[in-house]
Amino acid sequence: MRNLITGGAGFLGSHLVDRLMQAGEEVICLDNYFTGRKANIRNWIGHPNFELIRHDVTEPIKLEVDRIWHLACPASPIHYQFNPIKTAKTSFLGTYNMLGLARRVGARFLLASTSEVYGDPEVHPQPESYRGCVNTTGIRSCYDEGKRIAETLCFDYQRMHETEIRVMRIFNTYGPRMLPDDGRVVSNFIVQALRGKPLTLYGDGNQTRSFCYVDDLVEGMIRLMNGDKIGPINIGNPNEFTIRQLAELVRDQINPNLELINKPLPQDDPLQRQPMIELARQELGWEPKIPLAEGLQPTIDWFRKALAKKAE
């Protein structure tokens, strides 16, 4: 298979590159390096099955590929709110361009959508049938609504042009290669703890999330692409933790003496987030294997090395 991975130098994309390259497939990595890093895919540069192209998906590109894994879009609030108009363009125009490519060359297309399409959910846990509660004018809407229109485009291309699509809704994912300034809660806590600073809880810390280790997530993504299920389908870890519990886990693994401090909750920050994954279990034979406490250790080790390298 000849695979195109948009956002292939990013956190999730680079782990997918690893899996496909290790399986002996051909990979074209497309990235504009806004949040991606060449260092993430350095091991494959020069390999005969690997090609790296610096390109922004908001502009069309002509390639011959069998499968398109569309992951390109900043996914953390700090990055997607840095230029919200560009974020919306990336979700809409980027998906439009990649679907157009898929249609032209007959490629199967997988969209990395998000649990953010559920917004601040009124239904808990969230099944794929839930239509969401999203503030269309809020500061997170560039990402939330961007991914919602991306899903719309996928299904319209399927209906109008019979494009082969797969849509996955990704819940909170963590692991090595997250950016230290990512702004998401796992990276925030680990970086603060490694620097010996208090861990910042927004709100009372009782809001919940479900954290999926990146290797589990990539396995679910590959099974969805290879299977017959179209989606949308939730891929995430159904074990629910409060943000306070996560902070305590990180603190216990790095420095149990650190303080926890509270700050106001950001606008539209969801109070609960937990996937229902019955569809993934039934249709893909997939469920996460790595518990949070186990997955945190290699993540902490990676951040420790990254911060040490940055200090040098």
Secondary structure, 3 states (H helix, E strand, C coil): CEEEEECCCCHHHHHHHHHHHHCCCEEEEEECCCCCCHHHHHHHCCCCCEEEEECCCCCCCCCCCCEEEECCCCCCHHHHCCCHHHHHHHHHHHHHHHHHHHHHHCCEEEEEEEHHHHECCCCCCECCCCCCECCCCCCCHHHHHHHHHHHHHHHHHHHHHCCCEEEEEECCEECCCCCCCCCCHHHHHHHHHHCCCCEEEECCCCCEEECEEHHHHHHHHHHHHHCCCCCCEEECCCCEEEHHHHHHHHHHHHCCCCCEEEECCCCCCCCCCCECCHHHHHHHCCCCCCCHHHHHHHHHHHHHHHHHHHHC
